C-alpha cells in the first residue's frame, strides 16, 4: 500500500483481516473487528485518514476520531505517530486542551520543558494542542476518552461544527470490550458512545477488540447503535501458547496458596536469572502483589540485581510489581523494559492494571494466580505472551472457591474450562464461535489435558 509507505515511512504487508476491515470502512459499513492481541488492530484506524481521503477525493487526509479507555494507550500511539511525521494528538479528559509531540529542535527558538524520548538523536518534545487547530482539521488522528466525546460540552461544540464534522471520515472505538466490563458500574460514558452514530449518521463507525463471543459482538453492536454491522472475526487460537490449568491450596491459608505457586517459579528465577523466560503473574489483589514481591526479594537476596555486582537500584532488579498505586515513573520503567527484546526485568507481579495496550514482545509466560471471571478477560490476558511467535505458556491456577457459584461476575464457561477433562484449546475456540483450532503440532505442545492423555 503506497500511501502507507508515504505516511508511515515503512513498507509492510497487511494481514487478511486488516484488509477486510479497511475495505468494509471504505465501503461505508459500520464494522466490528475482533482481532487477537498482537494482530495489529491500531494500524487499521491509523491508515484510514489517507484511505478515506482517496475514497472521497479530498485534497487533505480526513479526520479519524479514536475513543480509547486509557491515557497511556493514547500517549504511546500518538508519540509513535508523531515520530513518523503524522498529525496526531490526544485530548485531555476535559476536552479543553490536548497534547502532541514534535521533533526537538533546541536551536529554533522554541522552549520545551519536557522530553519523552530517551534517544537523544530522536528526542521529541511535548507540545500543547491549539483547539482551533483541532477544529480546523490540522490533526488527522484524534484520540480521546469516551467522556470527552459524549459528555464534554466544549468539545461537543467542535464535534457539531460544520468545518470539523465535514472532515470526519470515521469514528473508531478501541478496546470496545470495555463497554461491557466498565460501562454499567464504572465509566458509564462507554455505554453512551452510540450517541456518536446519531451525531455522524453518514460516517462509518469501527469497533475493535481482541476477544468477543458471538453474543458479545451482537450486544456491543446494539449498544453502539451500529447499522447492519459488518463482522470481521479471527480465530482466537494462539498455536504457540501452551495452555495449562493447575489446582492450588484453598484460600483459607493466604500464605500457603501463594507459596505453592511461588516456590517453583521463584526457584527457577533464582537458578536461571537473566535466562528466565519473561513472565507476568496476575494477582487478585494489591495484598497478593505485595506478598509475592516480598517473597521473591527474600528468596533471591543479593541475586535479585543483575548483572552480579550491579548497583542495588530498581532498574537492575530482575523482578517488579505493577499496580494502580505504582508511581508513574515505576510504571513507565516496567513497560519500557518489557518492550525490549532482552529486558533486565524477568518477572512482574501485577494486577490487571498491567494490561490494555501493552506491547511486550519479550513476554513468554502468563500466570494467573486465580482465574479471571470471563473467558474474554482470560483470552485478552494470555494473549500478552508469545506475540512474536515463540513458544510460550499460559498457566492458570484455581481452587474450589475460585469457581464457586457465589463468586461475583464469574461466567460459567470459566468454571467449565478449568475443571474440564477435554482439550482446553478446543473449549477456548468453541466459546468464541469457532469449530476448529489453528494448532497442528504434537499433543504434548497443545495443552495440559492433551499432554496428559498422550503420555498415558
C-alpha positions as CSV (number, residue, x, y, z in Angstrom):
1,X,0.0,0.0,0.0
2,X,1.9,3.0,-1.3
3,X,0.2,5.6,0.9
4,X,1.2,3.6,3.9
5,X,4.8,3.8,2.9
6,X,4.5,7.5,2.2
7,X,2.9,8.3,5.6
8,X,4.5,5.7,7.9
9,X,7.9,5.6,6.3
10,X,7.9,1.8,6.1
11,X,6.5,-0.9,3.9
12,X,4.5,-3.6,5.4
13,X,2.1,-6.3,4.4
14,X,-1.4,-6.1,5.8
15,X,-3.0,-9.3,7.1
16,X,-6.2,-10.6,5.5
17,X,-8.5,-9.4,8.3
18,X,-6.9,-6.0,8.4
19,X,-7.6,-5.6,4.7
20,X,-11.2,-6.8,5.2
21,X,-11.7,-4.2,8.0
22,X,-10.3,-1.4,5.8
23,X,-12.4,-2.5,2.8
24,X,-15.5,-2.5,5.0
25,X,-14.9,1.0,6.2
26,X,-14.0,2.1,2.7
27,X,-17.4,0.9,1.6
28,X,-19.2,2.8,4.3
29,X,-20.1,0.0,6.6
30,X,-20.3,0.1,10.4
31,X,-17.7,-2.6,11.4
32,X,-16.9,-4.7,14.4
33,X,-13.3,-6.2,14.1
34,X,-12.3,-8.8,16.6
35,X,-8.5,-9.2,16.0
36,X,-6.3,-11.0,18.5
37,X,-3.7,-9.4,20.7
38,X,-0.6,-8.6,18.7
39,X,-2.5,-8.8,15.3
40,X,-2.3,-5.1,14.7
41,X,-5.7,-3.5,15.4
42,X,-4.4,0.0,15.6
43,X,-2.9,0.1,12.1
44,X,-6.5,-0.3,10.8
45,X,-7.7,3.0,12.0
46,X,-4.3,4.7,11.7
47,X,-4.5,4.1,7.9
48,X,-8.0,5.4,7.5
49,X,-7.3,9.2,7.1
50,X,-5.5,8.6,3.8
51,X,-7.7,5.7,2.6
52,X,-10.8,7.8,3.1
53,X,-9.1,10.8,1.5
54,X,-8.9,8.7,-1.7
55,X,-12.4,7.4,-1.2
56,X,-13.9,10.9,-1.0
57,X,-11.5,12.5,-3.4
58,X,-10.3,15.1,-0.8
59,X,-7.3,17.3,-1.0
60,X,-6.3,16.5,2.6
61,X,-6.5,13.4,4.7
62,X,-9.7,13.0,6.6
63,X,-10.2,13.0,10.4
64,X,-10.5,9.8,12.3
65,X,-11.6,10.1,16.0
66,X,-10.5,7.2,18.3
67,X,-12.3,6.6,21.5
68,X,-9.7,4.9,23.9
69,X,-10.0,3.9,27.5
70,X,-6.6,4.8,28.9
71,X,-4.4,7.9,28.6
72,X,-1.3,5.6,28.5
73,X,-2.5,3.9,25.3
74,X,-3.2,7.2,23.7
75,X,0.1,8.7,24.7
76,X,2.1,5.8,23.3
77,X,0.3,5.7,20.0
78,X,0.4,9.4,19.5
79,X,4.0,9.7,20.3
80,X,4.8,6.9,17.8
81,X,2.7,8.5,15.1
82,X,4.2,11.9,15.7
83,X,7.7,10.4,15.4
84,X,6.7,9.4,11.9
85,X,5.6,12.9,11.0
86,X,1.9,12.1,11.2
87,X,-0.5,14.7,12.6
88,X,-2.0,13.0,15.6
89,X,-2.9,14.2,19.1
90,X,-4.7,13.1,22.3
91,X,-7.2,15.3,24.1
92,X,-7.5,15.8,27.9
93,X,-10.5,14.4,29.7
94,X,-11.9,18.0,30.0
95,X,-11.7,18.5,26.2
96,X,-10.2,21.9,26.6
97,X,-6.6,21.0,25.7
98,X,-4.5,18.3,24.1
99,X,-1.1,17.0,23.5
100,X,1.1,16.1,20.5
101,X,4.8,15.5,20.1
102,X,7.3,17.0,17.7
103,X,11.0,16.6,17.0
104,X,13.1,18.6,19.4
105,X,15.0,21.5,17.8
106,X,16.7,23.4,20.5
107,X,18.1,25.9,18.2
108,X,14.8,27.1,16.7
109,X,13.9,29.4,19.5
110,X,11.2,27.1,21.0
111,X,11.4,26.4,24.7
112,X,10.4,23.0,25.9
113,X,10.5,21.7,29.4
114,X,9.7,18.0,28.9
115,X,11.0,15.3,26.7
116,X,9.5,11.9,26.1
117,X,12.2,10.0,24.3
118,X,15.5,8.8,25.8
119,X,17.2,8.6,22.4
120,X,18.9,11.9,22.1
121,X,19.1,11.6,18.3
122,X,15.3,11.4,18.1
123,X,14.1,13.3,21.1
124,X,10.5,14.5,21.0
125,X,9.1,17.5,22.8
126,X,5.7,17.6,24.3
127,X,3.6,20.3,22.7
128,X,0.2,21.7,23.5
129,X,-2.7,21.4,21.1
130,X,-4.5,24.5,19.9
131,X,-8.1,23.5,19.9
132,X,-8.7,25.8,16.9
133,X,-6.2,23.6,15.0
134,X,-8.3,20.6,16.0
135,X,-11.5,22.2,14.8
136,X,-9.9,23.2,11.5
137,X,-8.6,19.7,10.7
138,X,-4.9,20.1,11.4
139,X,-4.9,16.7,13.2
140,X,-5.9,13.6,11.2
141,X,-5.9,11.2,14.1
142,X,-7.6,12.4,17.3
143,X,-7.5,10.2,20.4
144,X,-10.0,11.0,23.2
145,X,-11.6,9.4,26.3
146,X,-15.3,8.5,25.9
147,X,-16.1,11.1,28.5
148,X,-14.6,13.8,26.3
149,X,-16.6,12.7,23.3
150,X,-20.1,12.3,24.8
151,X,-20.2,14.4,27.9
152,X,-17.9,17.4,27.3
153,X,-19.8,20.5,26.1
154,X,-16.8,22.4,24.9
155,X,-15.6,19.6,22.6
156,X,-19.2,18.8,21.8
157,X,-19.4,22.2,20.0
158,X,-16.4,21.2,17.9
159,X,-17.9,17.9,17.0
160,X,-21.0,19.6,15.8
161,X,-19.3,22.4,14.0
162,X,-19.6,22.3,10.2
163,X,-15.9,22.6,9.2
164,X,-15.0,19.8,11.6
165,X,-17.8,17.3,11.1
166,X,-17.5,17.7,7.3
167,X,-13.9,16.3,7.5
168,X,-14.7,13.4,9.9
169,X,-14.2,10.1,8.0
170,X,-14.6,7.5,10.7
171,X,-15.3,7.1,14.5
172,X,-13.3,4.2,16.0
173,X,-13.8,2.7,19.4
174,X,-10.7,0.8,20.6
175,X,-10.8,-1.9,23.3
176,X,-14.6,-1.9,22.8
177,X,-15.0,-4.8,25.3
178,X,-14.7,-2.2,28.0
179,X,-18.3,-1.2,27.3
180,X,-19.4,-4.4,28.9
181,X,-16.7,-4.5,31.5
182,X,-16.8,-0.9,32.7
183,X,-19.9,0.7,31.3
184,X,-22.6,-0.3,33.8
185,X,-20.6,0.1,37.0
186,X,-17.6,2.4,36.4
187,X,-17.3,4.5,33.3
188,X,-20.8,4.9,32.0
189,X,-19.7,7.1,29.1
190,X,-18.6,3.9,27.4
191,X,-22.3,2.9,27.1
192,X,-23.1,6.3,25.6
193,X,-20.7,6.0,22.6
194,X,-23.7,5.1,20.5
195,X,-24.6,8.7,20.6
196,X,-21.8,9.4,18.1
197,X,-23.7,7.3,15.5
198,X,-26.6,9.7,15.6
199,X,-24.2,12.7,15.6
200,X,-22.4,11.3,12.5
201,X,-25.1,9.2,10.8
202,X,-23.4,9.1,7.4
203,X,-20.0,8.3,8.7
204,X,-18.8,4.6,9.1
205,X,-18.0,3.5,12.6
206,X,-15.4,1.0,13.7
207,X,-15.3,-1.1,16.9
208,X,-12.2,-3.1,17.8
209,X,-11.3,-5.6,20.4
210,X,-9.1,-8.7,20.8
211,X,-11.8,-11.0,22.1
212,X,-15.6,-11.2,21.8
213,X,-18.0,-14.1,21.7
214,X,-20.8,-14.0,19.1
215,X,-23.3,-12.9,21.7
216,X,-20.9,-10.2,22.9
217,X,-20.4,-8.9,19.3
218,X,-24.2,-8.5,18.9
219,X,-24.6,-6.9,22.3
220,X,-21.8,-4.4,21.6
221,X,-23.2,-3.5,18.2
222,X,-26.6,-2.9,19.8
223,X,-25.1,-0.6,22.4
224,X,-23.2,1.3,19.8
225,X,-26.2,1.6,17.6
226,X,-24.4,0.2,14.6
227,X,-26.5,-0.3,11.5
228,X,-26.2,-3.7,10.0
229,X,-22.6,-4.0,11.0
230,X,-20.0,-6.0,9.1
231,X,-18.4,-8.5,11.5
232,X,-14.7,-9.4,10.9
233,X,-13.6,-12.0,13.4
234,X,-10.4,-14.0,13.7
235,X,-9.9,-17.4,15.3
236,X,-8.7,-16.6,18.8
237,X,-6.4,-19.7,18.9
238,X,-2.7,-18.9,19.5
239,X,-0.9,-22.1,18.4
240,X,2.4,-21.1,20.0
241,X,0.9,-20.8,23.5
242,X,0.7,-24.0,25.6
243,X,-2.4,-23.9,27.8
244,X,-2.1,-25.2,31.4
245,X,-4.5,-25.5,34.3
246,X,-3.4,-26.4,37.8
247,X,-5.0,-26.6,41.2
248,X,-3.8,-24.7,44.2
249,X,-4.5,-24.8,48.0
250,X,-7.7,-23.3,49.4
251,X,-8.0,-19.6,50.2
252,X,-8.1,-20.2,53.9
253,X,-4.4,-20.0,54.2
254,X,-3.2,-16.8,52.5
255,X,0.5,-17.7,52.6
256,X,0.1,-21.4,51.6
257,X,-1.9,-20.5,48.5
258,X,0.8,-18.1,47.3
259,X,3.8,-20.1,48.4
260,X,2.5,-23.1,46.4
261,X,2.8,-21.1,43.2
262,X,5.9,-19.1,44.1
263,X,8.1,-21.9,45.3
264,X,9.0,-23.4,41.9
265,X,8.5,-20.1,40.0
266,X,10.9,-18.1,42.1
267,X,13.2,-21.1,42.4
268,X,13.5,-21.1,38.6
269,X,14.3,-17.4,38.6
270,X,16.9,-17.9,41.2
271,X,18.6,-20.6,39.1
272,X,18.3,-19.1,35.6
273,X,18.4,-15.4,36.4
274,X,18.7,-13.5,33.1
275,X,17.8,-16.7,31.2
276,X,14.4,-17.0,33.0
277,X,11.6,-16.6,30.5
278,X,10.0,-13.2,30.9
279,X,6.8,-13.8,32.9
280,X,3.8,-11.8,34.1
281,X,2.0,-13.1,37.2
282,X,-1.5,-11.7,37.5
283,X,-2.5,-11.5,41.2
284,X,-6.0,-10.9,42.5
285,X,-5.3,-8.0,44.9
286,X,-2.7,-5.5,46.0
287,X,-2.0,-7.5,49.1
288,X,-1.2,-10.5,46.9
289,X,1.1,-8.5,44.7
290,X,3.0,-7.2,47.7
291,X,3.4,-10.6,49.3
292,X,4.7,-12.1,46.1
293,X,7.1,-9.3,45.6
294,X,8.5,-9.6,49.2
295,X,8.7,-13.4,48.9
296,X,10.8,-13.0,45.8
297,X,13.1,-10.4,47.4
298,X,13.7,-12.5,50.4
299,X,14.3,-15.7,48.4
300,X,16.8,-14.1,45.9
301,X,18.6,-11.7,48.3
302,X,21.6,-10.2,46.5
303,X,20.9,-12.2,43.4
304,X,17.9,-10.0,42.6
305,X,20.2,-7.5,40.9
306,X,21.7,-8.1,37.6
307,X,24.4,-8.3,36.5
308,X,26.3,-9.6,39.5
309,X,27.7,-6.6,41.4
310,X,25.3,-4.2,39.9
311,X,24.0,-1.2,41.8
312,X,21.1,-2.1,44.1
313,X,18.6,0.1,42.2
314,X,15.2,-0.8,40.7
315,X,16.5,-0.6,37.2
316,X,18.8,-3.5,37.9
317,X,16.3,-5.7,39.7
318,X,15.1,-9.0,38.0
319,X,11.5,-8.6,39.2
320,X,9.0,-5.9,39.7
321,X,5.5,-5.1,40.9
322,X,2.9,-3.2,38.9
323,X,-0.5,-2.0,40.2
324,X,-2.7,1.1,40.2
325,X,-0.8,2.7,43.1
326,X,2.6,2.3,41.5
327,X,4.2,5.6,40.7
328,X,4.0,6.8,37.1
329,X,7.8,6.6,36.8
330,X,7.8,3.0,38.0
331,X,5.0,2.1,35.6
332,X,6.9,3.6,32.7
333,X,10.1,1.9,33.6
334,X,8.5,-1.5,33.8
335,X,6.6,-1.1,30.5
336,X,9.7,0.3,28.8
337,X,11.7,-2.8,30.0
338,X,9.1,-5.2,28.8
339,X,9.2,-3.7,25.3
340,X,12.9,-4.6,25.0
341,X,13.9,-7.8,23.2
342,X,16.1,-8.7,26.3
343,X,14.8,-6.9,29.3
344,X,16.5,-6.9,32.7
345,X,13.1,-7.5,34.3
346,X,12.2,-11.2,34.0
347,X,9.2,-11.4,36.4
348,X,6.4,-9.0,37.0
349,X,3.7,-9.4,39.7
350,X,0.8,-7.4,38.6
351,X,-2.9,-6.6,38.9
352,X,-5.0,-6.2,35.8
353,X,-3.7,-2.6,35.8
354,X,-0.9,-4.0,33.6
355,X,-2.9,-4.8,30.5
356,X,-4.6,-2.9,27.7
357,X,-2.3,-1.6,25.1
358,X,0.8,-3.4,26.5
359,X,3.2,-4.2,23.6
360,X,5.6,-6.6,25.3
361,X,7.2,-8.9,22.7
362,X,9.6,-10.4,25.2
363,X,6.9,-12.0,27.4
364,X,6.9,-15.8,27.2
365,X,4.6,-16.8,30.1
366,X,1.4,-15.6,31.7
367,X,0.5,-16.9,35.1
368,X,-2.9,-16.4,36.7
369,X,-3.0,-17.0,40.4
370,X,-6.7,-17.1,40.1
371,X,-9.0,-17.5,37.0
372,X,-10.4,-14.2,35.5
373,X,-14.2,-14.0,35.7
374,X,-14.7,-14.3,32.0
375,X,-13.2,-16.1,29.0
376,X,-12.9,-12.7,27.3
377,X,-10.6,-11.5,30.0
378,X,-8.7,-14.7,30.1
379,X,-8.1,-14.7,26.3
380,X,-7.1,-11.0,26.5
381,X,-4.5,-11.6,29.2
382,X,-2.9,-14.8,27.9
383,X,-2.6,-13.0,24.5
384,X,0.1,-10.8,26.0
385,X,2.7,-13.6,25.8
386,X,4.2,-15.1,22.7
387,X,3.4,-12.1,20.5
388,X,6.4,-12.7,18.2
389,X,5.6,-16.4,17.6
390,X,8.0,-18.0,20.1
391,X,6.7,-21.0,22.2
392,X,5.1,-19.6,25.3
393,X,2.8,-20.8,28.0
394,X,-0.3,-19.7,29.9
395,X,-0.8,-21.2,33.4
396,X,-4.0,-20.6,35.4
397,X,-4.3,-21.8,39.0
398,X,-7.6,-22.4,40.7
399,X,-9.3,-23.9,43.8
400,X,-13.0,-24.6,44.6
401,X,-13.6,-21.1,45.9
402,X,-12.3,-19.5,42.7
403,X,-15.0,-21.2,40.7
404,X,-17.8,-21.2,43.3
405,X,-21.2,-20.0,42.1
406,X,-21.2,-17.1,44.6
407,X,-18.1,-15.6,43.1
408,X,-19.2,-12.2,41.8
409,X,-19.3,-11.9,38.0
410,X,-18.0,-15.4,37.3
411,X,-19.1,-16.8,33.9
412,X,-19.9,-20.5,33.9
413,X,-17.6,-21.0,30.9
414,X,-14.6,-20.2,33.2
415,X,-15.6,-23.0,35.6
416,X,-16.1,-25.4,32.8
417,X,-12.7,-24.5,31.3
418,X,-10.6,-25.0,34.5
419,X,-12.5,-28.2,35.6
420,X,-12.6,-29.8,32.2
421,X,-11.0,-33.1,31.1
422,X,-11.1,-32.3,27.4
423,X,-8.8,-30.2,25.2
424,X,-8.5,-26.6,26.6
425,X,-7.8,-25.2,23.2
426,X,-11.0,-26.7,21.7
427,X,-13.0,-25.2,24.5
428,X,-11.5,-21.8,24.0
429,X,-12.2,-21.5,20.3
430,X,-15.7,-23.0,20.7
431,X,-16.6,-20.3,23.2
432,X,-15.7,-17.7,20.7
433,X,-17.7,-19.3,18.0
434,X,-15.2,-21.4,16.1
435,X,-15.2,-25.1,15.5
436,X,-11.5,-25.7,14.6
437,X,-8.3,-24.9,16.3
438,X,-5.3,-23.5,14.4
439,X,-2.8,-25.6,16.4
440,X,-1.5,-28.6,14.4
441,X,1.5,-29.8,16.4
442,X,2.2,-32.6,18.8
443,X,-0.5,-33.1,21.5
444,X,2.3,-32.6,24.1
445,X,2.5,-29.0,23.0
446,X,-1.2,-28.2,22.9
447,X,-2.5,-28.2,26.5
448,X,-2.0,-30.0,29.8
449,X,-5.1,-32.2,29.1
450,X,-3.8,-33.3,25.7
451,X,-0.3,-33.8,27.1
452,X,-1.6,-36.0,29.9
453,X,-3.8,-38.1,27.6
454,X,-1.0,-38.6,25.1
455,X,1.5,-39.6,27.8
456,X,-1.0,-42.0,29.4
